[in-house]
Amino acid sequence: MKQVYGWDHVGDGPGDFFGMTVEHLFAEVWSREGISTRDRRLLLVGLLVGQGMDDVVGLQLDAALRTGDLTPDELREIVIFLTHYAGWPRGAKLNGQVEELIARVMKS
């Protein structure tokens, strides 16, 4: 989870649903050989944009920029590419998310 998002797992109490999910998703799925973390993130961003899951897209974009998986220019290129497949309304939303993220992260 630290490699993918840049932060450590913290359990969520009794039953630890979050902990079990994290253990499976990051220890087994994200860490598999075959494609890179960057490639997995690109696939996931495309899927999330296509499904209109803007809140989760924001999390992925932030992690991609902060972990160095994607640069600001690459994020902007993703916006242009996905807009033509996901549609202009989703592309416009994604563009706003990307530009806000870049402005916020590059300030700090």
N, C-alpha and C positions, 0 to 999 in steps of 0.2 A: 504494500500500500504506500509505503514511503517513496518507492521508486516511481510509482504511477502518479500519485497526488502530491508528494512532497510533505506528507504528514503521517504521524503514527496512528495506529488503531487505538481507540479507547472504547472499552466495552460499554454496553448500554443497560446493564443491570441484570435482573433475574432472567434466565433463559438465554441471555446473550445472543439474540437473533443477529444483531449487527456483527458481533464477533465471529459467529459461525459463517456468516455470509462473507465477511472479509477473508477469513481463513481459506475458504474454498475459492472465491473469486480471484484473490491475488496470489495465493500460494500455488494454486493449480491452473487457473485459466490464464491470467495475465503473464505468468512466468513460463508458459510453455515455449518450446523452441519452434521455429518455423517462420514466425514473423516477429518483427521488433515491437517494442512498446509504442514507438512512434506510429508504426503502421496500424496497430490495434486502435490507437487513439484516433487516427484519421478515419478508420472504418466506423468507429463509434460516433464521432462527430457527425458524419454523413447520415447515419441511421437516426440519430437524435433530431437533427434538423428536419429530416424527412418526415418524422413523426410529430414534429411541432413541440418537442419537449424542451422548451426554451430554458427552464431553470437548470436542468441537467446539462444542457449544452454549455451554459455559463460556467459550470463547475469544470467541465472538460477543457474549455478554452483557457480558463485561468490556470489550471494545472499544466497544460501544454506550454504556455508561455513561461510560467515560473520554473518548470523543470528543464526548459531548454529544448523540449521536443519540437517546438515550432517557434519560428521567429515572427515578429510583427508583420513582415512582408509576406510570409507564408500564410498567416492567418487571413490577411487581406485577399490573397489569391484564392484561398478556400471559399471565401464569401462569393467571389465572382463566379467560381466554378459551380458551387452548389445552388446559387440563385437560378441558374439556367435549368436545373433539374428539379429543384424543390419549389420553385415559383417565386415571383417577385415579393409578395408579402412576407414570406419566410426569409427570403434573402435580405430584405430591408431590416427585419428584426435582427437577423444575425449580424448584419453590418453595424447596427447600433451597438450590439453587445461587444463586438470586436473592437470598435473604436473607443468605447468607454473603458474597456479592459486595458487596452494599450495605453491610453492616457493615464489611467490610474497606476498601472504597474511601472511605467517608465518615469513617473514622478518620484516614486519611492526609491 
